[in-house]
Amino acid sequence: MKQMEVTIMGQSYILGCPDGGEQSLLAAVNNVDREMSAIRDAGKVKARERIAVLAALNLAYALAERPLPSASATGGASIGSADIDALIRRVDQALSADGQLL
């Protein structure tokens, strides 16, 4: 796993990234940065922690509103709780070196 330095709302973070996952990680970082910056720029919330929570909720809501891919589009597979648990473990691993995202 390689490490990448990224910037979110002007602050640098070192994140773990599997080989070949650079573009996906950068896209995720851009989404988080855009969402957090929009909340900050609206001027109603100042604390970075609150901005991060609101951005996470906004992104999670947008993701939940997307239709699930059909079984034919995923090669017969569907997204299950085991997939979600594995994704959460990967995020925890990527953040474990830093301890906290914000």
C-alpha atoms as one frame of an Amber mdcrd trajectory, in Angstrom:
protein
   0.000   0.000   0.000   1.408   3.364  -0.953   0.862   6.628   0.857  -0.441
   9.791  -0.724  -0.472  13.317   0.603  -3.771  15.070  -0.003  -5.247  18.404
   1.034  -8.733  18.903   2.393  -9.853  22.429   3.250  -6.258  23.617   3.238
  -4.966  20.939   5.625  -2.630  18.147   4.495  -3.227  14.481   5.273  -1.188
  11.369   4.513  -3.528   8.562   3.460  -2.847   4.936   2.639  -3.824   3.949
  -0.870  -3.754   0.527  -2.521  -1.783   0.290  -5.752  -3.989   1.360  -8.636
  -6.432   3.188  -6.362  -4.919   6.641  -6.727  -7.581   8.071  -9.047 -10.431
   6.784  -6.882  -8.843   8.193  -3.733  -8.259  11.570  -5.390 -11.872  11.652
  -6.577 -13.070  10.907  -3.028 -10.771  13.590  -1.594 -12.083  16.115  -4.149
 -15.685  15.279  -3.207 -14.986  15.678   0.518 -13.025  18.907  -0.015 -15.749
  20.370  -2.236 -18.499  19.468   0.241 -16.607  20.736   3.296 -15.597  23.961
   1.536 -19.199  24.630   0.481 -20.391  24.240   4.078 -17.573  26.468   5.378
 -18.205  29.085   2.691 -21.909  29.240   3.565 -20.652  30.830   6.802 -23.040
  29.234   9.270 -20.654  26.584  10.627 -17.103  27.375  11.716 -15.802  24.297
  13.582 -13.924  21.860  11.310 -15.359  18.877  13.162 -18.941  20.011  12.606
 -18.179  20.820   8.970 -16.741  17.305   8.535 -19.793  15.661  10.092 -22.196
  17.668   7.943 -20.174  16.918   4.815 -20.125  13.202   5.669 -23.889  13.213
   6.164 -24.453  15.058   2.879 -22.247  12.618   0.964 -23.777   9.569   2.671
 -27.266  10.841   1.885 -26.355  11.394  -1.770 -24.924   7.885  -1.923 -28.017
   6.379  -0.277 -30.250   8.134  -2.809 -28.468   6.480  -5.735 -30.224   3.433
  -7.100 -28.434   0.174  -6.345 -26.853  -1.444  -9.397 -28.847  -4.304 -10.806
 -27.534  -7.850 -10.499 -26.806  -7.897 -14.239 -24.758  -4.695 -14.027 -22.597
  -6.161 -11.248 -22.113  -9.538 -12.856 -24.784 -11.157 -10.692 -23.374  -9.818
  -7.434 -25.083  -7.436  -5.093 -23.741  -5.124  -2.436 -24.208  -6.686   0.969
 -23.363  -5.949   4.569 -20.111  -7.944   4.236 -19.038  -5.589   1.425 -19.879
  -2.559   3.534 -18.027  -4.018   6.542 -14.974  -4.656   4.356 -15.090  -1.085
   3.059 -15.306   0.289   6.610 -12.288  -1.816   7.614 -10.329  -0.438   4.624
 -11.176   3.143   5.590 -10.184   2.439   9.214  -6.878   0.987   8.003  -6.185
   3.967   5.784  -6.832   6.364   8.639  -5.152   4.362  11.390  -1.708   5.849
  10.795  -3.060   9.357  11.358  -5.574   8.389  14.026  -8.121  10.926  12.860
  -9.228  12.354   9.572  -9.717  15.827  11.062
